[in-house]
Amino acid sequence: MSNTRQPAAVVAVHSLREFFRDAVRDALLHQHVEIGGQTEQYVVNMLTLFARSEALFDQTPEGPRLRPLVVLLTEALEARTTQQRCAGLQRLGDVSLFVAGFFAQGFARKLVDIDYHIAMGGRAYGTLSDAVRRTGQHSLGPVFGELAAKFQQLVDALNEVSESGYQHSDRDILRLYELWLATGSRRAQRLLSKLGVAPSAAARTAFRH
């Protein structure tokens, strides 16, 4: 019998935007998260954009690099115009949401980082919501406000999109438990329950102190 592993089946995708739209809707439904139509469209457009690496990473002599969040925040705060400041905050929120949603497994030993991304992204969107309302862009204010208010829930939904087809096992218990401690992720809590672990709220309280 040959031990050669068979390649995974490849699913044809005619439209990346349609793929993300369907995947995000399914994840939101499964996670029991409700967001407005404009907010859903915003998230889908952001995922479609960042599917191209050149839109997410900066090109440097050392190759593609993702600028640290603190650099994005500094650039936004030091922007000369309101428009530039809003663009900087939007970039910070978008990058934080995408990275926390799609690279969560990379934080297995750096859980403070995912907590940091969630805090930075949520605050960026919240500040941006207030800023665009003051500039009269009322249609965008509620979108950024909802992204801020439901940032953690959206991260959970994007985690599900990124891990579609992945079956969690006992080896994931520690990572999921630490993720739940750091962020309070309801998705991580549900997955732990499926693996036979019932995390206690008292543990999170002790962890934060």
C-alpha atoms as an extended CHARMM CRD file, in Angstrom:
* protein
*
       209  EXT
         1         1  MET       CA              0.0000000000        0.0000000000        0.0000000000  PROA      1               0.0000000000
         2         2  SER       CA              1.3810000000        3.3840000000       -0.9130000000  PROA      2               0.0000000000
         3         3  ASN       CA              1.9070000000        5.9310000000        1.8680000000  PROA      3               0.0000000000
         4         4  THR       CA              1.6810000000        8.8390000000       -0.5370000000  PROA      4               0.0000000000
         5         5  ARG       CA             -0.8320000000       11.3690000000        0.7030000000  PROA      5               0.0000000000
         6         6  GLN       CA             -3.5250000000       12.3680000000       -1.7310000000  PROA      6               0.0000000000
         7         7  PRO       CA             -3.7580000000       16.0970000000       -2.4340000000  PROA      7               0.0000000000
         8         8  ALA       CA             -6.7390000000       17.8830000000       -0.9710000000  PROA      8               0.0000000000
         9         9  ALA       CA             -9.6320000000       18.5070000000       -3.3220000000  PROA      9               0.0000000000
        10        10  VAL       CA             -9.5900000000       21.9140000000       -4.9550000000  PROA      10              0.0000000000
        11        11  VAL       CA            -12.8730000000       23.7860000000       -5.1360000000  PROA      11              0.0000000000
        12        12  ALA       CA            -13.2700000000       26.1160000000       -8.1030000000  PROA      12              0.0000000000
        13        13  VAL       CA            -14.1580000000       29.6670000000       -7.0910000000  PROA      13              0.0000000000
        14        14  HSD       CA            -15.5660000000       31.8510000000       -9.8530000000  PROA      14              0.0000000000
        15        15  SER       CA            -15.6890000000       35.0050000000       -7.7140000000  PROA      15              0.0000000000
        16        16  LEU       CA            -13.5550000000       35.5840000000       -4.6460000000  PROA      16              0.0000000000
        17        17  ARG       CA            -15.9990000000       38.2090000000       -3.3790000000  PROA      17              0.0000000000
        18        18  GLU       CA            -18.9050000000       35.7690000000       -3.6700000000  PROA      18              0.0000000000
        19        19  PHE       CA            -16.8710000000       33.0990000000       -1.8900000000  PROA      19              0.0000000000
        20        20  PHE       CA            -16.1180000000       35.3990000000        1.0360000000  PROA      20              0.0000000000
        21        21  ARG       CA            -19.7130000000       36.6520000000        1.1120000000  PROA      21              0.0000000000
        22        22  ASP       CA            -21.1000000000       33.1270000000        1.4420000000  PROA      22              0.0000000000
        23        23  ALA       CA            -18.3850000000       32.0270000000        3.8840000000  PROA      23              0.0000000000
        24        24  VAL       CA            -18.8540000000       35.0730000000        6.1320000000  PROA      24              0.0000000000
        25        25  ARG       CA            -22.6440000000       34.7110000000        6.1300000000  PROA      25              0.0000000000
        26        26  ASP       CA            -22.4060000000       31.0440000000        7.0720000000  PROA      26              0.0000000000
        27        27  ALA       CA            -19.9130000000       31.7850000000        9.8620000000  PROA      27              0.0000000000
        28        28  LEU       CA            -21.9930000000       34.6540000000       11.2550000000  PROA      28              0.0000000000
        29        29  LEU       CA            -25.0790000000       32.4510000000       11.2280000000  PROA      29              0.0000000000
        30        30  HSD       CA            -23.2360000000       29.6340000000       12.9700000000  PROA      30              0.0000000000
        31        31  GLN       CA            -21.7380000000       32.0230000000       15.5310000000  PROA      31              0.0000000000
        32        32  HSD       CA            -25.1740000000       33.6650000000       16.1170000000  PROA      32              0.0000000000
        33        33  VAL       CA            -23.7680000000       37.0850000000       15.2350000000  PROA      33              0.0000000000
        34        34  GLU       CA            -26.0200000000       39.6670000000       13.5680000000  PROA      34              0.0000000000
        35        35  ILE       CA            -24.5500000000       42.6120000000       11.6700000000  PROA      35              0.0000000000
        36        36  GLY       CA            -26.0130000000       45.1100000000        9.2560000000  PROA      36              0.0000000000
        37        37  GLY       CA            -25.8890000000       44.6250000000        5.5150000000  PROA      37              0.0000000000
        38        38  GLN       CA            -23.4320000000       47.4880000000        5.0140000000  PROA      38              0.0000000000
        39        39  THR       CA            -21.1230000000       46.1040000000        7.6860000000  PROA      39              0.0000000000
        40        40  GLU       CA            -21.2120000000       42.6440000000        6.1250000000  PROA      40              0.0000000000
        41        41  GLN       CA            -20.4120000000       44.1340000000        2.7170000000  PROA      41              0.0000000000
        42        42  TYR       CA            -17.5350000000       46.0950000000        4.2410000000  PROA      42              0.0000000000
        43        43  VAL       CA            -16.0020000000       42.9600000000        5.7770000000  PROA      43              0.0000000000
        44        44  VAL       CA            -16.3920000000       40.9910000000        2.5310000000  PROA      44              0.0000000000
        45        45  ASN       CA            -14.7620000000       43.7890000000        0.5220000000  PROA      45              0.0000000000
        46        46  MET       CA            -11.9090000000       43.9910000000        3.0170000000  PROA      46              0.0000000000
        47        47  LEU       CA            -11.2690000000       40.2370000000        2.8150000000  PROA      47              0.0000000000
        48        48  THR       CA            -11.3650000000       40.3640000000       -0.9820000000  PROA      48              0.0000000000
        49        49  LEU       CA             -8.8540000000       43.2170000000       -0.9890000000  PROA      49              0.0000000000
        50        50  PHE       CA             -6.4370000000       41.5920000000        1.4590000000  PROA      50              0.0000000000
        51        51  ALA       CA             -6.5630000000       38.3110000000       -0.4670000000  PROA      51              0.0000000000
        52        52  ARG       CA             -3.9740000000       40.1060000000       -2.6240000000  PROA      52              0.0000000000
        53        53  SER       CA             -0.7610000000       40.1610000000       -0.6100000000  PROA      53              0.0000000000
        54        54  GLU       CA              0.3400000000       43.4950000000       -2.0640000000  PROA      54              0.0000000000
        55        55  ALA       CA             -2.7120000000       45.1260000000       -0.4750000000  PROA      55              0.0000000000
        56        56  LEU       CA             -1.8590000000       43.7910000000        2.9820000000  PROA      56              0.0000000000
        57        57  PHE       CA              1.9370000000       43.8700000000        3.0620000000  PROA      57              0.0000000000
        58        58  ASP       CA              4.4130000000       46.6510000000        2.3880000000  PROA      58              0.0000000000
        59        59  GLN       CA              7.1780000000       45.9020000000       -0.0980000000  PROA      59              0.0000000000
        60        60  THR       CA             10.6240000000       46.3660000000        1.4870000000  PROA      60              0.0000000000
        61        61  PRO       CA             14.1840000000       45.4740000000        0.3970000000  PROA      61              0.0000000000
        62        62  GLU       CA             13.8690000000       42.4500000000        2.7000000000  PROA      62              0.0000000000
        63        63  GLY       CA             10.6350000000       41.3730000000        1.0510000000  PROA      63              0.0000000000
        64        64  PRO       CA              6.9370000000       41.8010000000        1.9670000000  PROA      64              0.0000000000
        65        65  ARG       CA              6.4840000000       43.0230000000        5.5350000000  PROA      65              0.0000000000
        66        66  LEU       CA              3.4520000000       43.8290000000        7.6830000000  PROA      66              0.0000000000
        67        67  ARG       CA              3.9610000000       47.0720000000        9.5560000000  PROA      67              0.0000000000
        68        68  PRO       CA              3.4900000000       46.8250000000       13.3490000000  PROA      68              0.0000000000
        69        69  LEU       CA              0.1740000000       48.1170000000       14.6610000000  PROA      69              0.0000000000
        70        70  VAL       CA              1.9070000000       50.7150000000       16.8020000000  PROA      70              0.0000000000
        71        71  VAL       CA              3.4550000000       52.1970000000       13.6410000000  PROA      71              0.0000000000
        72        72  LEU       CA              0.0390000000       52.3560000000       11.9520000000  PROA      72              0.0000000000
        73        73  LEU       CA             -1.4030000000       54.0210000000       15.0560000000  PROA      73              0.0000000000
        74        74  THR       CA              1.4180000000       56.5640000000       15.2310000000  PROA      74              0.0000000000
        75        75  GLU       CA              0.9970000000       57.4440000000       11.5650000000  PROA      75              0.0000000000
        76        76  ALA       CA             -2.7430000000       57.9440000000       12.0600000000  PROA      76              0.0000000000
        77        77  LEU       CA             -2.3180000000       60.1310000000       15.1360000000  PROA      77              0.0000000000
        78        78  GLU       CA              0.3850000000       62.2430000000       13.4900000000  PROA      78              0.0000000000
        79        79  ALA       CA             -1.5340000000       62.7090000000       10.2190000000  PROA      79              0.0000000000
        80        80  ARG       CA             -1.7590000000       66.3040000000        9.0580000000  PROA      80              0.0000000000
        81        81  THR       CA             -5.3600000000       66.1850000000        7.8720000000  PROA      81              0.0000000000
        82        82  THR       CA             -8.5840000000       64.6460000000        9.1400000000  PROA      82              0.0000000000
        83        83  GLN       CA             -8.8670000000       62.6140000000        5.9320000000  PROA      83              0.0000000000
        84        84  GLN       CA             -5.3860000000       61.1460000000        6.3870000000  PROA      84              0.0000000000
        85        85  ARG       CA             -6.0910000000       60.4090000000       10.0480000000  PROA      85              0.0000000000
        86        86  CYS       CA             -9.3120000000       58.5810000000        9.1740000000  PROA      86              0.0000000000
        87        87  ALA       CA             -7.5470000000       56.5980000000        6.4510000000  PROA      87              0.0000000000
        88        88  GLY       CA             -4.8550000000       55.6080000000        8.9430000000  PROA      88              0.0000000000
        89        89  LEU       CA             -7.3690000000       54.4960000000       11.5600000000  PROA      89              0.0000000000
        90        90  GLN       CA             -9.2790000000       52.5300000000        8.9370000000  PROA      90              0.0000000000
        91        91  ARG       CA             -6.0800000000       50.7640000000        7.8610000000  PROA      91              0.0000000000
        92        92  LEU       CA             -5.2950000000       49.9530000000       11.4960000000  PROA      92              0.0000000000
        93        93  GLY       CA             -8.7550000000       48.5160000000       12.1040000000  PROA      93              0.0000000000
        94        94  ASP       CA             -8.7690000000       46.5150000000        8.8800000000  PROA      94              0.0000000000
        95        95  VAL       CA             -5.3140000000       45.0030000000        9.3970000000  PROA      95              0.0000000000
        96        96  SER       CA             -6.0910000000       44.1490000000       13.0260000000  PROA      96              0.0000000000
        97        97  LEU       CA             -9.3390000000       42.4000000000       12.0780000000  PROA      97              0.0000000000
        98        98  PHE       CA             -7.8080000000       40.4750000000        9.1740000000  PROA      98              0.0000000000
        99        99  VAL       CA             -4.7300000000       39.3220000000       11.0820000000  PROA      99              0.0000000000
       100       100  ALA       CA             -6.6460000000       38.3370000000       14.2300000000  PROA      100             0.0000000000
       101       101  GLY       CA             -9.2630000000       36.5790000000       12.1150000000  PROA      101             0.0000000000
       102       102  PHE       CA             -7.0150000000       34.6760000000        9.7270000000  PROA      102             0.0000000000
       103       103  PHE       CA             -3.7220000000       34.2150000000       11.5600000000  PROA      103             0.0000000000
       104       104  ALA       CA             -5.0580000000       33.2050000000       14.9910000000  PROA      104             0.0000000000
       105       105  GLN       CA             -3.1860000000       29.8890000000       14.9770000000  PROA      105             0.0000000000
       106       106  GLY       CA              0.0520000000       31.8230000000       14.5880000000  PROA      106             0.0000000000
       107       107  PHE       CA             -0.6190000000       33.3550000000       18.0180000000  PROA      107             0.0000000000
       108       108  ALA       CA             -0.4960000000       29.9520000000       19.7400000000  PROA      108             0.0000000000
       109       109  ARG       CA              2.5280000000       31.0380000000       21.7430000000  PROA      109             0.0000000000
       110       110  LYS       CA              1.8740000000       34.7780000000       21.5680000000  PROA      110             0.0000000000
       111       111  LEU       CA             -1.6310000000       35.1470000000       22.9200000000  PROA      111             0.0000000000
       112       112  VAL       CA             -1.0120000000       38.6450000000       24.1770000000  PROA      112             0.0000000000
       113       113  ASP       CA             -0.6500000000       39.5580000000       20.4980000000  PROA      113             0.0000000000
       114       114  ILE       CA             -4.1380000000       38.4810000000       19.4840000000  PROA      114             0.0000000000
       115       115  ASP       CA             -5.5450000000       40.2680000000       22.5210000000  PROA      115             0.0000000000
       116       116  TYR       CA             -3.5290000000       43.3140000000       21.4420000000  PROA      116             0.0000000000
       117       117  HSD       CA             -4.8490000000       43.1270000000       17.8700000000  PROA      117             0.0000000000
       118       118  ILE       CA             -8.4370000000       42.9130000000       19.1250000000  PROA      118             0.0000000000
       119       119  ALA       CA             -7.9990000000       45.8870000000       21.4610000000  PROA      119             0.0000000000
       120       120  MET       CA             -6.2110000000       48.0350000000       18.8760000000  PROA      120             0.0000000000
       121       121  GLY       CA             -8.6280000000       47.2050000000       16.0670000000  PROA      121             0.0000000000
       122       122  GLY       CA            -11.7410000000       47.7880000000       18.1450000000  PROA      122             0.0000000000
       123       123  ARG       CA            -10.4970000000       51.1300000000       19.3990000000  PROA      123             0.0000000000
       124       124  ALA       CA             -9.4160000000       52.2220000000       15.9210000000  PROA      124             0.0000000000
       125       125  TYR       CA            -12.8650000000       51.5290000000       14.4770000000  PROA      125             0.0000000000
       126       126  GLY       CA            -14.5480000000       53.2110000000       17.4460000000  PROA      126             0.0000000000
       127       127  THR       CA            -12.4580000000       56.3680000000       17.0840000000  PROA      127             0.0000000000
       128       128  LEU       CA            -13.0100000000       56.2980000000       13.3280000000  PROA      128             0.0000000000
       129       129  SER       CA            -16.7670000000       56.0140000000       13.7930000000  PROA      129             0.0000000000
       130       130  ASP       CA            -16.8100000000       59.1900000000       15.8840000000  PROA      130             0.0000000000
       131       131  ALA       CA            -14.5210000000       60.9920000000       13.4320000000  PROA      131             0.0000000000
       132       132  VAL       CA            -16.5210000000       60.2520000000       10.2830000000  PROA      132             0.0000000000
       133       133  ARG       CA            -19.7550000000       61.2280000000       11.9960000000  PROA      133             0.0000000000
       134       134  ARG       CA            -18.2350000000       64.6350000000       12.7250000000  PROA      134             0.0000000000
       135       135  THR       CA            -17.2530000000       65.0180000000        9.0680000000  PROA      135             0.0000000000
       136       136  GLY       CA            -20.8290000000       64.3180000000        7.9700000000  PROA      136             0.0000000000
       137       137  GLN       CA            -20.2210000000       60.8410000000        6.5200000000  PROA      137             0.0000000000
       138       138  HSD       CA            -23.1750000000       59.3880000000        8.4120000000  PROA      138             0.0000000000
       139       139  SER       CA            -23.4440000000       56.3020000000        6.1980000000  PROA      139             0.0000000000
       140       140  LEU       CA            -20.0030000000       55.0880000000        7.2890000000  PROA      140             0.0000000000
       141       141  GLY       CA            -20.2620000000       55.9930000000       10.9670000000  PROA      141             0.0000000000
       142       142  PRO       CA            -22.6550000000       53.1570000000       11.9130000000  PROA      142             0.0000000000
       143       143  VAL       CA            -20.5410000000       50.6290000000        9.9840000000  PROA      143             0.0000000000
       144       144  PHE       CA            -17.3620000000       51.4770000000       11.8700000000  PROA      144             0.0000000000
       145       145  GLY       CA            -19.3380000000       51.6820000000       15.1060000000  PROA      145             0.0000000000
       146       146  GLU       CA            -20.6620000000       48.1560000000       14.6120000000  PROA      146             0.0000000000
       147       147  LEU       CA            -17.2120000000       46.8650000000       13.6920000000  PROA      147             0.0000000000
       148       148  ALA       CA            -15.9270000000       48.3390000000       16.9590000000  PROA      148             0.0000000000
       149       149  ALA       CA            -18.7600000000       46.9810000000       19.0970000000  PROA      149             0.0000000000
       150       150  LYS       CA            -18.6260000000       43.4640000000       17.6080000000  PROA      150             0.0000000000
       151       151  PHE       CA            -14.9110000000       43.1770000000       16.8700000000  PROA      151             0.0000000000
       152       152  GLN       CA            -14.3510000000       40.0520000000       18.9800000000  PROA      152             0.0000000000
       153       153  GLN       CA            -17.4070000000       38.3420000000       17.5050000000  PROA      153             0.0000000000
       154       154  LEU       CA            -16.2320000000       39.1330000000       13.9940000000  PROA      154             0.0000000000
       155       155  VAL       CA            -12.7990000000       37.7240000000       14.8070000000  PROA      155             0.0000000000
       156       156  ASP       CA            -14.5140000000       34.4980000000       15.8940000000  PROA      156             0.0000000000
       157       157  ALA       CA            -16.4580000000       34.3900000000       12.6240000000  PROA      157             0.0000000000
       158       158  LEU       CA            -13.3290000000       34.9530000000       10.5430000000  PROA      158             0.0000000000
       159       159  ASN       CA            -11.5180000000       32.2840000000       12.5580000000  PROA      159             0.0000000000
       160       160  GLU       CA            -14.2230000000       29.8950000000       11.4140000000  PROA      160             0.0000000000
       161       161  VAL       CA            -13.8480000000       30.9810000000        7.7930000000  PROA      161             0.0000000000
       162       162  SER       CA            -10.0740000000       30.5180000000        7.9190000000  PROA      162             0.0000000000
       163       163  GLU       CA            -10.3170000000       27.1120000000        9.6120000000  PROA      163             0.0000000000
       164       164  SER       CA            -13.1200000000       25.6970000000        7.4690000000  PROA      164             0.0000000000
       165       165  GLY       CA            -12.5350000000       22.0020000000        7.0230000000  PROA      165             0.0000000000
       166       166  TYR       CA            -10.1610000000       21.8260000000        9.9980000000  PROA      166             0.0000000000
       167       167  GLN       CA            -11.1310000000       19.3080000000       12.6800000000  PROA      167             0.0000000000
       168       168  HSD       CA            -10.0460000000       20.2880000000       16.1780000000  PROA      168             0.0000000000
       169       169  SER       CA             -8.4910000000       17.5930000000       18.3540000000  PROA      169             0.0000000000
       170       170  ASP       CA             -7.1620000000       17.1970000000       21.8920000000  PROA      170             0.0000000000
       171       171  ARG       CA             -3.8930000000       18.7820000000       20.7510000000  PROA      171             0.0000000000
       172       172  ASP       CA             -5.7590000000       22.0850000000       20.3670000000  PROA      172             0.0000000000
       173       173  ILE       CA             -7.0730000000       22.2040000000       23.9480000000  PROA      173             0.0000000000
       174       174  LEU       CA             -4.2250000000       24.2850000000       25.3890000000  PROA      174             0.0000000000
       175       175  ARG       CA             -4.2500000000       26.7740000000       22.5080000000  PROA      175             0.0000000000
       176       176  LEU       CA             -8.0280000000       27.1590000000       22.6560000000  PROA      176             0.0000000000
       177       177  TYR       CA             -8.0160000000       27.5000000000       26.4520000000  PROA      177             0.0000000000
       178       178  GLU       CA             -5.3090000000       30.1800000000       26.3730000000  PROA      178             0.0000000000
       179       179  LEU       CA             -7.1550000000       31.9420000000       23.5450000000  PROA      179             0.0000000000
       180       180  TRP       CA            -10.3330000000       31.9330000000       25.6320000000  PROA      180             0.0000000000
       181       181  LEU       CA             -8.4420000000       33.2620000000       28.6640000000  PROA      181             0.0000000000
       182       182  ALA       CA             -6.8980000000       36.0810000000       26.6620000000  PROA      182             0.0000000000
       183       183  THR       CA             -9.9270000000       37.1800000000       24.6360000000  PROA      183             0.0000000000
       184       184  GLY       CA            -13.0910000000       35.5880000000       26.0480000000  PROA      184             0.0000000000
       185       185  SER       CA            -13.8100000000       34.1160000000       22.6170000000  PROA      185             0.0000000000
       186       186  ARG       CA            -17.2100000000       32.4170000000       22.6670000000  PROA      186             0.0000000000
       187       187  ARG       CA            -16.1490000000       30.2820000000       19.7140000000  PROA      187             0.0000000000
       188       188  ALA       CA            -13.1050000000       28.9890000000       21.6300000000  PROA      188             0.0000000000
       189       189  GLN       CA            -15.3770000000       28.2510000000       24.6040000000  PROA      189             0.0000000000
       190       190  ARG       CA            -17.7640000000       26.2350000000       22.4270000000  PROA      190             0.0000000000
       191       191  LEU       CA            -14.9110000000       24.2870000000       20.8460000000  PROA      191             0.0000000000
       192       192  LEU       CA            -13.4970000000       23.5150000000       24.2950000000  PROA      192             0.0000000000
       193       193  SER       CA            -16.8920000000       22.2280000000       25.3810000000  PROA      193             0.0000000000
       194       194  LYS       CA            -16.9580000000       19.9050000000       22.3600000000  PROA      194             0.0000000000
       195       195  LEU       CA            -13.5320000000       18.6150000000       23.4310000000  PROA      195             0.0000000000
       196       196  GLY       CA            -14.8080000000       17.9310000000       26.9550000000  PROA      196             0.0000000000
       197       197  VAL       CA            -13.4160000000       21.0310000000       28.6900000000  PROA      197             0.0000000000
       198       198  ALA       CA            -15.6950000000       23.4190000000       30.5900000000  PROA      198             0.0000000000
       199       199  PRO       CA            -13.7660000000       26.6620000000       31.2230000000  PROA      199             0.0000000000
       200       200  SER       CA            -14.7390000000       28.6050000000       34.3340000000  PROA      200             0.0000000000
       201       201  ALA       CA            -15.4660000000       32.3220000000       34.3540000000  PROA      201             0.0000000000
       202       202  ALA       CA            -13.4250000000       32.5590000000       37.5650000000  PROA      202             0.0000000000
       203       203  ALA       CA            -10.3300000000       31.5040000000       35.6020000000  PROA      203             0.0000000000
       204       204  ARG       CA            -10.6710000000       34.4980000000       33.2680000000  PROA      204             0.0000000000
       205       205  THR       CA            -11.1380000000       36.8570000000       36.2140000000  PROA      205             0.0000000000
       206       206  ALA       CA             -7.9770000000       35.5270000000       37.8540000000  PROA      206             0.0000000000
       207       207  PHE       CA             -6.1090000000       35.7110000000       34.5300000000  PROA      207             0.0000000000
       208       208  ARG       CA             -6.9740000000       39.3870000000       34.0100000000  PROA      208             0.0000000000
       209       209  HSD       CA             -5.8280000000       40.2870000000       37.5250000000  PROA      209             0.0000000000
